[in-house]
Amino acid sequence: MPATRQELFDSAMKLSEGDRLLLATELLDTVADDLPMGSLDDPEFQAELERRAQRARACATSAS
């Protein structure tokens, strides 16, 4: 049975921060041409990534 998105996320959250960053980068590389924004270096996009990362960390902490 294939893993669900939540199962994959839970497994990824067990990785070190460096490995999670590498995984995220590799995943973004698979869709980068299809992203609706101009650049991964865009400050607004970076701010949104940081907000989402903080939310994910908070969820992971509260789930523990």
FIGUDO-177809 format. One record per residue (C-alpha): residue number from 1; residue in one letter; x, z, y negated. Coordinates in nm, 4 decimals, always signed. Each point is the difference from the previous one (the first is absolute). Last residue first. Example, Ala and Ser with C-alpha at 12.3 -4.5 7.8 and 13.67 -1.06 7.14 Angstrom:
2
   nr  rest        c1        c3        c2
    2     s   +1.3670   +0.7140   +0.1060
    1     a   -0.1370   +0.0660   +0.3440
***
This chain:
64
   nr  rest        c1        c3        c2
   64     s   +0.5033   +2.0127   -1.4925
   63     a   -0.2932   -0.2027   -0.1377
   62     s   +0.0492   +0.1477   -0.3494
   61     t   +0.3603   -0.1195   -0.0110
   60     a   -0.0828   -0.3507   +0.1249
   59     c   -0.2825   -0.0302   -0.2531
   58     a   +0.2261   +0.1133   -0.2839
   57     r   +0.2738   -0.2384   +0.1092
   56     a   -0.2498   -0.2879   +0.0118
   55     r   -0.1302   +0.0852   -0.3483
   54     q   +0.3554   +0.0169   -0.1359
   53     a   +0.0800   -0.3358   +0.1620
   52     r   -0.3166   -0.1509   -0.1480
   51     r   +0.0871   +0.1176   -0.3496
   50     e   +0.3608   -0.1223   +0.0428
   49     l   -0.1167   -0.3419   +0.1179
   48     e   -0.2341   -0.0211   -0.2989
   47     a   +0.2847   +0.0838   -0.2382
   46     q   +0.2206   -0.2664   +0.1632
   45     f   -0.2802   -0.2552   -0.0396
   44     e   -0.0374   +0.0872   -0.3673
   43     p   +0.3771   -0.0218   -0.0487
   42     d   +0.0194   -0.3490   +0.1609
   41     d   +0.2998   -0.0079   +0.2359
   40     l   -0.2137   -0.1097   +0.2963
   39     s   -0.0857   -0.3012   -0.2099
   38     g   -0.2925   -0.2048   -0.1290
   37     m   -0.3016   +0.1656   +0.1488
   36     p   -0.2588   -0.1235   +0.2486
   35     l   +0.2285   +0.0392   +0.3022
   34     d   -0.0047   -0.3005   +0.2335
   33     d   +0.3683   -0.0898   -0.0323
   32     a   +0.0960   +0.3628   +0.0668
   31     v   -0.2027   +0.0184   +0.3238
   30     t   +0.2672   +0.0276   +0.2712
   29     d   +0.2545   +0.1409   -0.2452
   28     l   -0.2394   +0.2847   -0.0753
   27     l   +0.0142   +0.1032   +0.3664
   26     e   +0.3802   -0.0031   +0.0008
   25     t   +0.0101   +0.2040   -0.3197
   24     a   -0.2469   +0.2519   +0.1383
   23     l   +0.2028   +0.0316   +0.3204
   22     l   +0.3225   +0.0513   -0.1955
   21     l   -0.1653   +0.2600   -0.2212
   20     r   -0.1416   +0.1780   +0.3049
   19     d   +0.3456   -0.0058   +0.1630
   18     g   +0.1553   +0.1522   -0.3099
   17     e   -0.2673   +0.2684   -0.0250
   16     s   +0.0572   +0.0952   +0.3631
   15     l   -0.2645   -0.1081   +0.2455
   14     k   -0.2941   +0.2236   +0.0949
   13     m   -0.2109   -0.1654   -0.2696
   12     a   +0.0415   -0.3305   +0.1849
   11     s   -0.1681   +0.1433   +0.3081
   10     d   -0.2964   +0.1219   -0.2037
    9     f   -0.0223   -0.3374   -0.1738
    8     l   +0.0057   -0.1863   +0.3310
    7     e   -0.2703   +0.2281   +0.1384
    6     q   -0.2063   -0.0500   -0.3165
    5     r   +0.0350   -0.3780   +0.0213
    4     t   -0.1233   +0.0174   +0.3568
    3     a   +0.2356   -0.0479   +0.2908
    2     p   -0.0734   -0.2835   +0.2395
    1     m   -0.1445   +0.0935   +0.3408
***
